[in-house]
Amino acid sequence: MSKHEAMRLAKLAYLDRAPPAYQAPYYWSHLSVIGDSSELDVLSPNKPTTYVLPLALILLGFVGLLYWSRRNSRD
């Protein structure tokens, strides 16, 4: 699904659920795409960022926890 189509569906869903007082363009005009509206391929299994970034963050957290626990055990 393209960004344009997703935002269009979000706007229509908002207009279906919003009370009449909130159906003015002031409240839904931010639901429009400006720029490239092609699909995002964020969670592609072929991209290393799919698994490298979460693993790096976990490793960094583990190293920080070890550093913190050793620093506090000396005091």
QUINORDA-V380581 format. One record per residue. N is the residue number from 0. SS is DSSP state (hx for helix, st for strand, lp for the rest). PSI is psi in radians with two decimals (* if undefined). Layout:
BEGIN
n->[N,N]
ss->[SS,SS]
psi->[PSI,PSI]
END
This chain:
BEGIN
n->[0,1,2,3,4,5,6,7,8,9,10,11,12,13,14,15,16,17,18,19,20,21,22,23,24,25,26,27,28,29,30,31,32,33,34,35,36,37,38,39,40,41,42,43,44,45,46,47,48,49,50,51,52,53,54,55,56,57,58,59,60,61,62,63,64,65,66,67,68,69,70,71,72,73,74]
ss->[lp,lp,hx,hx,hx,hx,hx,hx,hx,hx,hx,hx,hx,hx,hx,hx,hx,lp,lp,hx,hx,hx,lp,lp,hx,hx,hx,hx,lp,lp,lp,lp,lp,lp,lp,lp,lp,lp,lp,lp,lp,lp,lp,lp,lp,lp,lp,hx,hx,hx,lp,hx,hx,hx,hx,hx,hx,hx,hx,hx,hx,hx,hx,hx,hx,hx,hx,hx,hx,hx,hx,hx,hx,hx,lp]
psi->[2.31,2.84,-0.70,-0.79,-0.70,-0.76,-0.61,-0.77,-0.64,-0.72,-0.78,-0.69,-0.70,-0.79,-0.53,-0.60,-0.34,2.52,2.74,-0.56,-0.43,0.27,0.09,2.65,-0.40,-0.63,-0.36,-0.01,-0.32,-0.16,0.92,2.60,2.30,2.16,-2.58,2.14,0.35,2.90,2.59,2.38,1.13,-0.77,0.65,2.31,-0.23,-0.20,2.31,-0.40,-0.28,-0.61,-0.40,-0.81,-0.84,-0.69,-0.68,-0.69,-0.69,-0.78,-0.75,-0.73,-0.70,-0.77,-0.72,-0.68,-0.73,-0.77,-0.78,-0.73,-0.64,-0.62,-0.66,-0.44,-0.40,-0.47,*]
END
